[in-house]
Amino acid sequence: MLLLLSCCERLTDFFISQCGLPETRRSWYIYTLQTRISMFLSTAGMMLLGCLVATPYQVICFLVGILSLRRRLGGYHAKTPLRCLFLSIGVSILCLSIVNSLVRYGLSTLIWILFISLSFAVFNSSPYSHPNCPLTPDELAVSWIKAKHILIWNLFLILLLQIFFSRSNCALYCEMGIIAAAISFFVSKFKEVKSS
């Protein structure tokens, strides 16, 4: 993944010199490029390998749930981009498999209970600033407000999925994505409290 860092540094230097971007935000630009490229690779991997466990529609609903919130909530960060890639793919396959198993055994109510509980917990929590994410306190506050708005929009999406696509269980997959994003956030927050 040093190759990824090197490419991101070169691209950043190019854009700074050619587009007149401020040099003071160089580390932020590099971080953003790395996260975007890593996110693309993770999403592609989750989509391709997730289709081994669930239908493409179900995988897309899961990705909508996890990716829409994960970016705004923050949460657990792996130490390297490669570890993040493998962890993301592993978590998605595990989550998709859990939904399949719970549906098969008629226990999908557990997903709803966990989803509602974690949604309330996120709403009543405060934002977390991971050391690897160089957001200013103002940017973090704006991101947190957007996370709450996204969560509300996801609730409406889940209702629509439940109404129009109830046979495919797409709402459950979207909920599981939100659950995974919330768990990632609380794991990170717990580690912060534990280390201080």
Backbone as a chain_set.jsonl record, in Angstrom:
{"seq": "MLLLLSCCERLTDFFISQCGLPETRRSWYIYTLQTRISMFLSTAGMMLLGCLVATPYQVICFLVGILSLRRRLGGYHAKTPLRCLFLSIGVSILCLSIVNSLVRYGLSTLIWILFISLSFAVFNSSPYSHPNCPLTPDELAVSWIKAKHILIWNLFLILLLQIFFSRSNCALYCEMGIIAAAISFFVSKFKEVKSS", "coords": {"N": [[0.808, -1.194, 0.0], [2.162, 1.082, 0.06], [2.585, 1.961, -2.437], [0.095, 3.014, -3.127], [-0.011, 5.216, -1.362], [2.179, 6.682, -2.34], [1.306, 7.262, -4.964], [-0.936, 8.843, -4.366], [0.3, 10.998, -3.086], [1.789, 12.061, -5.207], [-0.277, 12.759, -7.019], [-1.58, 14.67, -5.454], [0.432, 16.633, -5.186], [0.615, 17.373, -7.867], [-1.969, 18.479, -8.328], [-1.905, 20.573, -6.506], [0.127, 22.181, -7.547], [-0.824, 22.693, -10.171], [-3.495, 23.536, -9.952], [-3.61, 25.418, -8.033], [-4.249, 24.834, -5.386], [-4.395, 25.165, -1.795], [-1.376, 24.695, -0.055], [-1.314, 24.144, 2.638], [-3.302, 22.336, 3.242], [-2.411, 19.9, 2.353], [-1.929, 17.354, 3.598], [-4.537, 16.632, 4.165], [-5.634, 16.41, 1.573], [-4.174, 14.238, 0.576], [-4.96, 12.255, 2.371], [-7.71, 12.174, 1.773], [-7.704, 11.345, -0.942], [-6.532, 8.787, -0.606], [-8.478, 7.535, 0.996], [-10.689, 7.59, -0.729], [-9.872, 6.032, -2.928], [-9.313, 3.616, -1.61], [-11.866, 3.144, -0.621], [-13.29, 2.748, -2.995], [-12.071, 0.369, -3.929], [-12.7, -1.34, -1.789], [-15.515, -1.269, -1.877], [-16.014, -2.346, -4.415], [-14.921, -4.909, -4.025], [-16.566, -5.804, -1.915], [-19.004, -5.833, -3.215], [-18.633, -7.678, -5.339], [-17.78, -10.091, -3.999], [-19.799, -10.251, -2.122], [-21.978, -10.996, -3.622], [-21.738, -13.689, -3.755], [-22.93, -14.589, -1.524], [-25.382, -13.316, -1.217], [-28.156, -11.851, -3.111], [-27.589, -9.565, -5.888], [-29.211, -7.226, -5.519], [-29.742, -7.272, -2.781], [-27.157, -7.029, -1.765], [-26.511, -4.483, -2.708], [-28.357, -2.949, -1.25], [-27.397, -3.419, 1.338], [-24.868, -2.186, 1.076], [-25.656, 0.461, 0.595], [-26.728, 1.096, 3.089], [-24.471, 0.767, 4.862], [-22.363, 2.302, 3.696], [-23.396, 4.873, 3.375], [-23.647, 5.832, 5.962], [-21.235, 5.193, 7.27], [-19.184, 6.834, 6.351], [-19.829, 9.347, 7.388], [-20.237, 8.923, 10.145], [-17.801, 8.043, 11.011], [-15.672, 5.956, 12.848], [-14.317, 2.672, 13.443], [-10.978, 2.444, 12.416], [-8.768, 0.73, 10.373], [-5.272, -0.077, 10.635], [-3.775, -0.017, 8.298], [-4.302, 0.646, 4.776], [-4.61, -1.729, 3.265], [-5.307, -3.635, 5.18], [-7.699, -2.507, 5.919], [-9.161, -2.881, 3.574], [-9.391, -5.737, 3.454], [-10.668, -6.191, 5.9], [-13.068, -4.773, 5.548], [-14.279, -6.21, 3.437], [-14.478, -8.723, 4.655], [-16.174, -8.154, 6.867], [-18.495, -7.388, 5.505], [-19.25, -9.755, 4.155], [-19.662, -11.41, 6.372], [-21.799, -10.043, 7.65], [-23.807, -10.158, 5.636], [-24.151, -12.91, 5.528], [-25.106, -13.369, 8.117], [-27.615, -12.099, 8.016], [-28.868, -13.71, 6.084], [-28.915, -16.174, 7.485], [-30.471, -15.54, 9.78], [-32.907, -14.866, 8.567], [-33.527, -17.299, 7.355], [-33.992, -18.907, 9.603], [-36.183, -17.696, 10.675], [-35.77, -15.504, 12.36], [-35.645, -12.784, 11.881], [-36.616, -10.602, 13.225], [-34.813, -9.982, 15.193], [-32.89, -8.473, 13.857], [-34.315, -6.135, 13.335], [-34.77, -5.227, 15.986], [-32.139, -4.806, 16.913], [-31.32, -2.892, 15.045], [-33.091, -0.696, 15.567], [-32.398, -0.142, 18.233], [-29.64, 0.542, 18.036], [-29.835, 2.737, 16.315], [-31.17, 4.644, 17.917], [-29.195, 4.867, 19.876], [-27.066, 5.984, 18.425], [-28.178, 8.47, 17.765], [-28.28, 9.634, 20.272], [-25.696, 9.917, 20.982], [-22.37, 11.392, 21.015], [-20.177, 13.0, 18.592], [-17.216, 11.387, 17.272], [-13.8, 11.87, 16.929], [-11.485, 10.467, 15.049], [-7.96, 9.884, 15.263], [-6.72, 9.512, 12.758], [-8.231, 10.948, 11.017], [-8.249, 14.019, 9.874], [-10.202, 16.172, 10.628], [-11.469, 19.39, 11.344], [-12.854, 20.723, 14.434], [-15.254, 22.091, 13.771], [-15.839, 21.052, 11.209], [-16.212, 18.405, 11.92], [-18.498, 18.59, 13.523], [-20.396, 19.403, 11.608], [-20.326, 17.162, 9.937], [-21.345, 15.268, 11.68], [-23.98, 16.138, 12.07], [-24.91, 15.764, 9.467], [-24.71, 12.987, 9.382], [-26.778, 12.229, 11.105], [-28.956, 13.2, 9.645], [-28.73, 11.582, 7.373], [-29.217, 9.108, 8.531], [-31.914, 9.395, 9.205], [-33.017, 9.65, 6.605], [-32.341, 7.12, 5.693], [-34.045, 5.607, 7.264], [-36.528, 6.195, 6.099], [-36.02, 5.102, 3.57], [-35.763, 2.403, 4.253], [-38.371, 1.861, 5.105], [-39.724, 2.177, 2.647], [-38.479, 0.129, 1.172], [-39.361, -2.05, 2.645], [-42.083, -1.92, 2.182], [-42.349, -2.116, -0.665], [-40.547, -4.098, -1.522], [-40.713, -6.416, 0.042], [-40.596, -9.2, -0.154], [-38.009, -9.782, -0.982], [-36.472, -9.163, 1.146], [-34.89, -6.869, 1.26], [-34.927, -4.598, 2.915], [-34.026, -5.571, 5.355], [-31.357, -6.104, 4.762], [-30.375, -3.557, 4.248], [-30.755, -2.455, 6.781], [-28.932, -4.05, 8.184], [-26.553, -3.096, 7.14], [-26.539, -0.514, 8.222], [-26.444, -1.188, 10.911], [-23.892, -2.373, 11.008], [-22.281, -0.11, 10.439], [-22.891, 1.482, 12.675], [-21.987, -0.148, 14.781], [-19.256, -0.164, 14.206], [-18.685, 2.535, 14.7], [-19.251, 2.676, 17.499], [-17.413, 0.829, 18.509], [-15.001, 2.139, 17.973], [-15.386, 4.44, 19.517], [-15.531, 3.3, 22.07], [-12.94, 2.315, 22.287], [-11.597, 4.746, 22.391], [-12.474, 5.822, 24.845], [-11.525, 3.854, 26.548], [-8.743, 4.073, 26.188], [-8.181, 6.585, 27.228]], "CA": [[0.0, 0.0, 0.0], [3.037, 2.252, -0.095], [2.352, 2.416, -3.805], [-1.094, 3.869, -3.067], [0.393, 6.471, -0.719], [3.049, 7.398, -3.273], [0.453, 7.794, -6.044], [-1.764, 9.918, -3.81], [1.175, 12.155, -2.861], [2.099, 12.651, -6.517], [-1.492, 13.405, -7.512], [-1.795, 15.867, -4.637], [1.42, 17.637, -5.59], [0.221, 17.838, -9.193], [-3.131, 19.366, -8.215], [-1.497, 21.79, -5.787], [0.901, 23.036, -8.457], [-1.578, 23.05, -11.369], [-4.81, 24.126, -9.678], [-3.488, 26.462, -7.018], [-4.831, 24.442, -4.101], [-3.517, 25.574, -0.692], [-0.391, 23.713, 0.42], [-1.57, 23.834, 4.048], [-4.246, 21.207, 3.326], [-1.797, 18.784, 1.625], [-2.172, 16.073, 4.279], [-5.959, 16.333, 4.001], [-5.844, 15.95, 0.198], [-3.613, 12.882, 0.473], [-5.869, 11.387, 3.129], [-8.959, 12.047, 1.026], [-7.451, 10.476, -2.102], [-6.343, 7.416, -0.132], [-9.742, 6.962, 1.437], [-11.576, 7.4, -1.884], [-9.394, 4.874, -3.688], [-9.546, 2.438, -0.763], [-13.306, 2.91, -0.568], [-13.68, 2.169, -4.28], [-11.623, -1.027, -3.944], [-13.499, -2.076, -0.807], [-16.888, -1.397, -2.371], [-15.994, -3.314, -5.518], [-14.715, -6.229, -3.424], [-17.771, -6.185, -1.171], [-20.066, -6.115, -4.189], [-18.35, -8.93, -6.059], [-17.795, -11.253, -3.111], [-21.101, -10.312, -1.469], [-22.917, -11.692, -4.512], [-21.627, -15.126, -3.497], [-23.729, -14.876, -0.332], [-26.723, -12.723, -1.354], [-28.444, -11.367, -4.46], [-27.033, -8.225, -6.109], [-30.068, -6.202, -4.91], [-29.528, -7.307, -1.339], [-25.82, -6.49, -1.515], [-26.593, -3.032, -2.929], [-29.059, -2.369, -0.094], [-26.439, -3.453, 2.447], [-23.852, -1.161, 0.829], [-26.28, 1.777, 0.812], [-26.814, 1.286, 4.535], [-23.179, 0.917, 5.537], [-21.508, 3.357, 3.142], [-23.969, 6.205, 3.578], [-23.391, 6.263, 7.335], [-19.849, 4.963, 7.704], [-18.371, 7.997, 5.985], [-20.157, 10.47, 8.27], [-20.093, 8.569, 11.551], [-16.439, 7.69, 11.395], [-15.686, 4.612, 13.397], [-13.055, 1.948, 13.519], [-10.054, 2.571, 11.287], [-7.664, -0.225, 10.354], [-3.99, 0.625, 10.637], [-3.267, 0.128, 6.935], [-5.373, 0.537, 3.773], [-4.807, -3.123, 2.869], [-6.055, -4.257, 6.268], [-9.052, -1.948, 5.807], [-9.793, -3.561, 2.445], [-9.759, -7.101, 3.838], [-11.629, -6.107, 6.994], [-14.351, -4.35, 4.972], [-14.852, -7.332, 2.689], [-14.828, -9.755, 5.635], [-17.35, -7.722, 7.629], [-19.684, -7.423, 4.654], [-19.647, -11.151, 3.938], [-20.203, -11.879, 7.641], [-23.122, -9.423, 7.849], [-24.748, -10.731, 4.668], [-24.408, -14.287, 5.96], [-25.945, -13.311, 9.316], [-28.989, -11.812, 7.588], [-29.384, -14.933, 5.451], [-29.186, -17.181, 8.517], [-31.599, -15.12, 10.611], [-34.122, -14.986, 7.763], [-33.781, -18.734, 7.167], [-34.52, -19.476, 10.846], [-37.325, -16.909, 11.13], [-35.346, -14.622, 13.452], [-35.335, -11.462, 11.33], [-37.009, -9.597, 14.212], [-33.595, -9.585, 15.914], [-32.249, -7.403, 13.091], [-35.101, -4.92, 13.584], [-34.517, -4.782, 17.362], [-30.776, -4.269, 16.964], [-31.32, -1.684, 14.227], [-33.77, 0.388, 16.292], [-31.589, 0.17, 19.417], [-28.419, 1.246, 17.637], [-30.207, 4.034, 15.752], [-31.373, 5.541, 19.058], [-27.904, 5.086, 20.532], [-26.306, 6.929, 17.598], [-28.783, 9.793, 17.91], [-28.002, 10.167, 21.608], [-24.248, 9.914, 21.201], [-21.641, 12.561, 20.515], [-19.252, 12.585, 17.529], [-15.892, 10.886, 17.63], [-12.78, 12.276, 15.962], [-10.372, 9.519, 15.006], [-6.695, 10.566, 14.973], [-6.364, 9.419, 11.338], [-9.141, 11.783, 10.239], [-7.914, 15.387, 10.297], [-11.293, 17.141, 10.528], [-11.515, 20.414, 12.386], [-14.064, 20.529, 15.247], [-16.432, 22.561, 13.03], [-16.121, 20.068, 10.159], [-16.714, 17.21, 12.595], [-19.884, 18.879, 13.927], [-21.218, 19.378, 10.386], [-20.386, 15.77, 9.503], [-22.21, 14.549, 12.616], [-25.358, 16.524, 11.745], [-25.243, 15.071, 8.223], [-24.901, 11.574, 9.712], [-28.126, 12.085, 11.655], [-29.886, 13.363, 8.526], [-28.639, 10.369, 6.549], [-29.897, 8.046, 9.265], [-33.354, 9.625, 9.029], [-33.36, 9.283, 5.222], [-32.263, 5.662, 5.605], [-35.272, 5.069, 7.857], [-37.553, 6.267, 5.053], [-35.664, 4.114, 2.549], [-36.096, 1.077, 4.785], [-39.833, 1.721, 5.038], [-40.081, 1.944, 1.24], [-38.034, -1.217, 0.805], [-40.237, -3.007, 3.311], [-43.392, -1.879, 1.53], [-42.34, -2.516, -2.074], [-39.67, -5.244, -1.805], [-40.699, -7.224, 1.269], [-40.237, -10.599, -0.45], [-36.561, -9.938, -1.17], [-35.822, -8.808, 2.419], [-33.901, -5.812, 1.038], [-34.903, -3.705, 4.074], [-33.167, -6.19, 6.373], [-29.959, -5.943, 4.358], [-30.055, -2.148, 4.466], [-30.634, -2.318, 8.229], [-27.683, -4.676, 8.625], [-25.48, -2.159, 6.803], [-26.562, 0.556, 9.23], [-25.973, -1.811, 12.15], [-22.437, -2.52, 10.906], [-21.686, 1.225, 10.569], [-23.055, 1.917, 14.065], [-21.074, -0.945, 15.613], [-17.912, 0.361, 13.939], [-18.595, 3.803, 15.426], [-19.192, 2.453, 18.94], [-16.133, 0.168, 18.809], [-14.004, 3.203, 17.983], [-15.659, 5.296, 20.673], [-15.155, 2.527, 23.25], [-11.474, 2.294, 22.337], [-11.175, 6.087, 22.806], [-12.72, 5.935, 26.285], [-10.636, 2.912, 27.218], [-7.351, 4.53, 26.122], [-7.964, 7.835, 27.951]], "C": [[0.856, 1.264, 0.0], [2.893, 2.834, -1.497], [1.146, 3.355, -3.855], [-0.753, 5.227, -2.452], [1.243, 7.31, -1.658], [2.25, 8.027, -4.411], [-0.384, 8.963, -5.551], [-0.934, 11.175, -3.546], [1.5, 12.847, -4.177], [0.89, 13.375, -7.107], [-1.773, 14.705, -6.755], [-0.837, 16.974, -5.043], [1.084, 18.224, -6.962], [-0.924, 18.836, -9.097], [-2.794, 20.658, -7.469], [-0.776, 22.734, -6.735], [0.074, 23.535, -9.651], [-2.879, 23.806, -11.095], [-4.775, 25.197, -8.598], [-4.154, 26.122, -5.696], [-3.872, 24.835, -2.974], [-2.641, 24.421, -0.186], [-0.69, 23.271, 1.857], [-2.506, 22.64, 4.231], [-3.704, 19.95, 2.643], [-2.103, 17.437, 2.283], [-3.637, 15.651, 4.156], [-6.254, 15.805, 2.605], [-5.338, 14.515, 0.023], [-4.534, 11.883, 1.172], [-7.156, 11.131, 2.341], [-8.793, 11.148, -0.189], [-7.304, 9.017, -1.676], [-7.668, 6.783, 0.269], [-10.683, 6.7, 0.263], [-11.159, 6.167, -2.687], [-9.629, 3.585, -2.902], [-11.027, 2.102, -0.705], [-13.81, 2.28, -1.866], [-13.302, 0.691, -4.327], [-12.44, -1.882, -2.981], [-14.908, -2.316, -1.31], [-16.967, -2.408, -3.506], [-15.825, -4.733, -4.982], [-15.941, -6.717, -2.671], [-18.892, -6.574, -2.129], [-19.839, -7.469, -4.855], [-18.444, -10.148, -5.148], [-19.116, -11.389, -2.359], [-22.126, -11.053, -2.298], [-22.791, -13.206, -4.408], [-22.551, -15.55, -2.366], [-25.176, -14.409, -0.478], [-26.928, -12.281, -2.8], [-27.819, -9.977, -4.651], [-27.872, -7.109, -5.481], [-29.857, -6.131, -3.403], [-28.165, -6.725, -0.974], [-25.824, -4.969, -1.687], [-27.288, -2.356, -1.746], [-28.155, -2.353, 1.135], [-25.406, -2.338, 2.282], [-24.409, 0.247, 1.01], [-26.325, 2.078, 2.306], [-25.468, 1.566, 5.174], [-22.391, 2.112, 5.009], [-22.074, 4.753, 3.373], [-23.668, 6.718, 4.98], [-21.932, 6.187, 7.74], [-18.984, 6.19, 7.466], [-18.601, 9.15, 6.959], [-19.959, 10.156, 9.743], [-18.638, 8.416, 11.963], [-16.471, 6.255, 11.881], [-14.314, 3.988, 13.353], [-12.25, 2.142, 12.246], [-8.965, 1.509, 11.417], [-6.355, 0.545, 10.22], [-3.406, 0.825, 9.244], [-4.436, 0.036, 5.949], [-5.652, -0.903, 3.343], [-5.62, -3.875, 3.926], [-7.514, -3.78, 6.236], [-9.83, -2.653, 4.696], [-10.273, -4.95, 2.849], [-10.796, -7.118, 4.962], [-13.011, -5.73, 6.471], [-15.034, -5.499, 4.246], [-15.294, -8.433, 3.651], [-16.078, -9.408, 6.422], [-18.603, -7.794, 6.76], [-20.15, -8.85, 4.408], [-20.248, -11.735, 5.215], [-21.617, -11.332, 7.869], [-24.16, -9.998, 6.902], [-25.119, -12.162, 5.049], [-25.309, -14.322, 7.188], [-27.399, -13.048, 8.932], [-29.605, -13.06, 6.961], [-29.78, -15.965, 6.493], [-30.392, -16.8, 9.362], [-32.923, -15.211, 9.854], [-34.507, -16.465, 7.618], [-34.422, -19.345, 8.412], [-35.672, -18.654, 11.439], [-37.01, -15.951, 12.27], [-35.022, -13.205, 12.968], [-35.745, -10.331, 12.267], [-35.795, -9.11, 15.001], [-32.867, -8.446, 15.195], [-32.987, -6.091, 13.342], [-34.812, -4.36, 14.973], [-33.135, -4.149, 17.476], [-30.67, -2.96, 16.186], [-31.932, -0.5, 14.98], [-32.939, 0.817, 17.505], [-30.353, 0.977, 19.053], [-28.719, 2.608, 17.014], [-30.445, 5.047, 16.868], [-30.059, 5.856, 19.751], [-27.051, 6.086, 19.754], [-26.861, 8.332, 17.771], [-28.441, 10.44, 19.245], [-26.517, 10.238, 21.925], [-23.631, 11.22, 20.698], [-20.635, 12.096, 19.469], [-17.904, 12.151, 18.085], [-14.909, 11.278, 16.539], [-11.603, 11.32, 16.043], [-9.087, 10.249, 14.651], [-6.281, 10.531, 13.492], [-7.217, 10.32, 10.452], [-8.963, 13.238, 10.663], [-9.022, 16.415, 10.059], [-11.159, 18.163, 11.652], [-12.773, 20.168, 13.228], [-15.347, 20.995, 14.532], [-16.833, 21.573, 11.936], [-16.714, 18.788, 10.756], [-18.18, 17.403, 13.014], [-20.828, 18.836, 12.731], [-21.393, 17.938, 9.902], [-21.344, 14.974, 10.388], [-23.679, 14.869, 12.35], [-25.803, 15.832, 10.46], [-25.478, 13.581, 8.466], [-26.307, 11.336, 10.257], [-29.184, 12.251, 10.559], [-29.9, 12.122, 7.639], [-29.357, 9.216, 7.227], [-31.415, 8.178, 9.128], [-33.795, 9.246, 7.618], [-33.299, 7.769, 5.03], [-33.499, 5.004, 6.213], [-36.414, 5.087, 6.838], [-37.285, 5.246, 3.946], [-36.045, 2.707, 3.005], [-37.601, 0.841, 4.754], [-40.294, 1.447, 3.611], [-39.673, 0.553, 0.781], [-38.947, -2.275, 1.412], [-41.598, -3.07, 2.633], [-43.347, -2.502, 0.136], [-41.508, -3.765, -2.381], [-39.592, -6.189, -0.612], [-40.284, -8.672, 1.013], [-38.729, -10.809, -0.573], [-35.772, -9.618, 0.099], [-34.765, -7.712, 2.277], [-33.805, -4.855, 2.227], [-33.995, -4.259, 5.162], [-31.685, -6.022, 6.037], [-29.5, -4.5, 4.541], [-29.869, -1.889, 5.963], [-29.319, -2.899, 8.724], [-26.49, -3.796, 8.273], [-25.392, -1.03, 7.812], [-26.065, 0.024, 10.563], [-24.448, -1.925, 12.134], [-21.731, -1.172, 11.059], [-21.762, 1.713, 12.009], [-22.119, 1.151, 14.992], [-19.642, -0.457, 15.432], [-17.684, 1.663, 14.705], [-18.421, 3.562, 16.924], [-17.933, 1.7, 19.359], [-15.033, 1.213, 18.913], [-14.162, 4.089, 19.211], [-15.256, 4.594, 21.969], [-13.637, 2.486, 23.402], [-10.936, 3.649, 22.794], [-11.321, 6.248, 24.309], [-11.757, 5.058, 27.062], [-9.195, 3.408, 27.263], [-7.118, 5.829, 26.889], [-8.12, 7.695, 29.442]], "O": [[0.334, 2.378, -0.054], [3.059, 4.035, -1.711], [1.176, 4.373, -4.547], [-1.164, 6.266, -2.969], [1.046, 8.521, -1.759], [2.483, 9.178, -4.781], [-0.522, 9.967, -6.249], [-1.41, 12.29, -3.759], [1.489, 14.075, -4.257], [1.022, 14.48, -7.633], [-2.156, 15.711, -7.351], [-1.246, 18.121, -5.225], [1.248, 19.423, -7.19], [-0.872, 19.908, -9.7], [-3.345, 21.716, -7.775], [-1.028, 23.939, -6.734], [0.249, 24.67, -10.093], [-3.313, 24.618, -11.911], [-5.797, 25.809, -8.288], [-4.578, 27.016, -4.964], [-2.658, 24.839, -3.178], [-3.127, 23.32, 0.073], [-0.357, 22.151, 2.245], [-2.49, 22.004, 5.285], [-4.469, 19.022, 2.381], [-2.491, 16.487, 1.603], [-3.942, 14.463, 4.056], [-7.031, 14.862, 2.451], [-5.999, 13.686, -0.604], [-4.843, 10.817, 0.64], [-7.626, 9.996, 2.26], [-9.634, 10.287, -0.446], [-7.873, 8.121, -2.298], [-7.947, 5.634, -0.076], [-11.399, 5.699, 0.257], [-12.002, 5.359, -3.077], [-10.086, 2.586, -3.456], [-11.408, 0.932, -0.734], [-14.656, 1.385, -1.84], [-14.114, -0.146, -4.719], [-12.825, -3.005, -3.308], [-15.44, -3.42, -1.192], [-17.883, -3.229, -3.551], [-16.506, -5.654, -5.432], [-16.318, -7.885, -2.767], [-19.634, -7.524, -1.881], [-20.745, -8.299, -4.923], [-19.112, -11.127, -5.484], [-19.518, -12.495, -1.999], [-23.042, -11.669, -1.754], [-23.644, -13.933, -4.917], [-22.913, -16.722, -2.255], [-26.09, -15.028, 0.068], [-26.003, -12.326, -3.612], [-27.551, -9.286, -3.668], [-27.313, -6.142, -4.963], [-29.802, -5.044, -2.826], [-28.039, -6.008, 0.019], [-25.208, -4.252, -0.898], [-26.848, -1.299, -1.293], [-28.15, -1.38, 1.889], [-25.104, -1.625, 3.239], [-23.717, 1.128, 1.519], [-25.997, 3.185, 2.733], [-25.34, 2.511, 5.953], [-21.811, 2.86, 5.795], [-21.319, 5.709, 3.547], [-23.456, 7.916, 5.166], [-21.45, 7.042, 8.484], [-18.146, 6.537, 8.298], [-17.656, 9.854, 7.315], [-19.557, 11.028, 10.513], [-18.285, 8.633, 13.122], [-17.229, 5.435, 11.363], [-13.295, 4.669, 13.242], [-12.774, 2.02, 11.139], [-8.316, 1.406, 12.458], [-6.338, 1.681, 9.748], [-2.618, 1.747, 9.034], [-5.453, -0.585, 6.257], [-6.802, -1.261, 3.085], [-6.512, -4.656, 3.595], [-8.437, -4.552, 6.494], [-11.006, -2.978, 4.857], [-11.429, -5.302, 2.614], [-11.694, -7.96, 4.971], [-14.014, -6.299, 6.901], [-16.23, -5.73, 4.422], [-16.367, -9.012, 3.48], [-16.945, -10.258, 6.626], [-19.659, -8.218, 7.23], [-21.352, -9.116, 4.453], [-21.233, -12.471, 5.155], [-22.522, -12.08, 8.237], [-25.279, -10.296, 7.319], [-26.272, -12.57, 4.906], [-26.174, -15.191, 7.303], [-28.309, -13.691, 9.454], [-30.739, -13.42, 7.276], [-30.852, -16.565, 6.404], [-31.246, -17.643, 9.635], [-33.943, -15.588, 10.429], [-35.677, -16.825, 7.746], [-35.296, -20.204, 8.299], [-36.086, -18.891, 12.574], [-37.893, -15.62, 13.062], [-34.213, -12.509, 13.582], [-35.265, -9.207, 12.115], [-35.753, -7.957, 15.428], [-32.296, -7.563, 15.836], [-32.357, -5.051, 13.538], [-34.628, -3.152, 15.127], [-32.982, -3.08, 18.068], [-30.001, -2.026, 16.628], [-31.342, 0.579, 15.02], [-32.795, 2.011, 17.767], [-30.055, 1.986, 19.693], [-27.932, 3.541, 17.172], [-29.98, 6.183, 16.782], [-29.834, 6.992, 20.168], [-26.39, 6.937, 20.349], [-26.096, 9.287, 17.91], [-28.326, 11.662, 19.333], [-26.138, 10.59, 23.043], [-24.289, 12.032, 20.047], [-20.27, 10.92, 19.451], [-17.516, 12.499, 19.201], [-15.161, 11.044, 15.357], [-10.82, 11.361, 16.992], [-9.113, 11.152, 13.815], [-5.571, 11.423, 13.028], [-6.949, 10.44, 9.257], [-9.475, 13.643, 11.706], [-8.808, 17.413, 9.371], [-10.779, 17.824, 12.773], [-13.677, 19.467, 12.773], [-16.398, 20.369, 14.672], [-18.016, 21.288, 11.754], [-17.603, 18.171, 10.169], [-18.997, 16.492, 12.876], [-21.93, 18.297, 12.825], [-22.488, 17.545, 9.502], [-22.07, 14.108, 9.901], [-24.528, 13.979, 12.398], [-26.938, 15.364, 10.366], [-26.344, 12.978, 7.832], [-26.951, 10.347, 9.906], [-30.186, 11.535, 10.543], [-30.961, 11.669, 7.208], [-30.033, 8.429, 6.563], [-32.115, 7.18, 8.955], [-34.826, 8.596, 7.445], [-34.106, 7.199, 4.295], [-33.95, 3.963, 5.734], [-37.171, 4.123, 6.725], [-38.21, 4.604, 3.448], [-36.585, 1.92, 2.228], [-38.055, -0.253, 4.416], [-41.149, 0.591, 3.383], [-40.429, -0.123, 0.085], [-39.266, -3.275, 0.768], [-42.196, -4.14, 2.522], [-44.201, -3.319, -0.209], [-41.741, -4.423, -3.395], [-38.52, -6.704, -0.294], [-39.68, -9.301, 1.882], [-38.231, -11.901, -0.297], [-34.552, -9.78, 0.131], [-33.842, -7.636, 3.089], [-32.722, -4.35, 2.523], [-33.275, -3.506, 5.817], [-30.86, -5.822, 6.928], [-28.364, -4.254, 4.945], [-28.939, -1.19, 6.366], [-28.663, -2.312, 9.585], [-25.516, -3.749, 9.024], [-24.298, -0.632, 8.212], [-25.336, 0.718, 11.272], [-23.789, -1.612, 13.125], [-20.701, -1.086, 11.727], [-20.803, 2.295, 12.516], [-21.522, 1.74, 15.893], [-18.896, -0.349, 16.406], [-16.619, 1.869, 15.288], [-17.553, 4.166, 17.554], [-17.433, 1.915, 20.463], [-14.223, 1.175, 19.839], [-13.179, 4.44, 19.864], [-14.701, 5.226, 22.868], [-13.112, 2.606, 24.51], [-9.933, 3.707, 23.504], [-10.416, 6.747, 24.977], [-11.236, 5.458, 28.103], [-8.496, 3.196, 28.254], [-5.969, 6.158, 27.182], [-7.964, 8.673, 30.173]]}, "num_chains": 1, "name": "protein.A"}
